[in-house]
Amino acid sequence: ISPPSGNYAELQLPSLTLTSNPGSTIYYTVNGSNPTSSSPSAASPVTISSIPANATNFTIKAFARKAGLTDSNIVTATYNTVPTPTWNVDADGLWSDSSPW
């Protein structure tokens, strides 16, 4: 799963990519539950582009299946996102908030 688990500003995490061996099918969940053969699936690589802003513990789990091979172990990645920060300045380009950091 790429990028790795972590904390990201919203625009740093526009999508996630799940990759396995060519010819494999990836089964995945985006709610933290373990994926099964009835979970959403697609041929590798899989791109997930709907990462919520202000997410806390957004967890993806996935495994790969390829004919003639044993299913992969379930892999997990957890993300926390915050909105892209904005700076509040007045018309003169000065901080509009005079409070200390």
PyMOL commands that set and color helices and strands:
alter all, ss='L'
color gray80, all
select helices_A, chain A and resi 10-12
alter helices_A, ss='H'
color red, helices_A
select strands_A, chain A and resi 6-9+16-18+25-29+41-43+46-48+58-65+75-82
alter strands_A, ss='S'
color yellow, strands_A
deselect
rebuild
show_as cartoon
